[in-house]
Amino acid sequence: MRSGAIVLLAVAALVAGGCASSSDSPGGGGGSGDNGKKSVAEKLATIQKQAPVEANDPLVRNFDAKLDALQKKCKDRRIRLADFAVTARKLLKKDGVDESLSSIVTHANQSIPAAAPRMPCAYTFAAYVALRTSG
């Protein structure tokens, strides 16, 4: 019963977080002076490094590849997938689990079979959070 409640809470947080507009969210504020024209991968890399990154940074290319792979399995837009990852990281950190955004995106992708039809992926990230935090 406890894990069911955790999953529901995680889903609610992920869905709400996907609509957030904080400076720690790829979809949100944080005015970088470039009128928000950074790619989603650049935004994720900036959050992970906690410092500005250039478009040609290896971490940006890494996030681009990971998001491309995840988008083949998910119906969600890139920015939404990034928001799910950021919210998942916040939930994990709140429960004492320190994991990088890159790792979270990788694990979310690996948890979906390649042959599965494209699906909304909020539950995938929520289940991942629940599994990582349910001792």
C-alpha positions, -999 to +999 in steps of 0.1 A: +000+000+000+028+024+009+045+020-026+011+027-043+009+059-024+045+068-033+038+062-070+007+084-068+025+112-051+054+109-075+031+111-105+013+141-091+046+158-085+059+149-119+028+161-137+027+193-117+065+198-121+061+193-158+042+226-158+064+244-134+083+275-144+111+278-119+147+287-127+156+251-119+133+237-145+143+235-182+109+249-192+110+278-168+124+313-162+160+319-152+165+345-180+198+337-196+200+368-217+195+349-249+157+352-249+153+315-239+168+301-271+189+275-255+180+239-264+164+216-239+197+196-238+216+228-230+192+236-202+196+201-187+234+203-190+233+238-173+212+224-144+234+193-140+267+213-141+251+242-121+269+265-145+263+278-180+274+255-208+281+261-245+260+245-272+289+223-282+297+210-247+299+171-246+272+170-219+248+189-242+255+163-270+250+135-245+216+149-234+206+154-270+212+117-278+195+106-246+164+128-253+163+116-289+162+080-277+136+087-251+114+106-275+112+075-297+094+058-269+074+087-253+046+108-266+058+137-245+076+167-259+113+171-252+108+199-227+082+179-208+106+149-206+133+173-193+108+186-167+100+151-156+137+144-151+143+176-131+113+169-109+124+132-105+158+145-093+142+168-068+120+140-054+150+117-052+172+143-035+144+150-011+145+114-001+183+113+002+191+098-032+217+118-051+215+110-088+224+130-119+199+142-145+218+122-171+215+090-151+177+096-145+171+101-183+192+070-191+173+048-166+139+061-177+148+052-213+162+018-203+130+009-184+109+012-216+112-018-240+123-007-275+093-025-291+067-008-268+043+016-285+050+053-278+034+063-245+030+092-221+061+089-198+052+106-166+044+072-150+078+059-161+096+086-142+073+083-113+078+045-111+116+051-112+114+075-083+092+051-064+116+022-070+147+042-060+131+055-028+112+025-015+141+010+004 
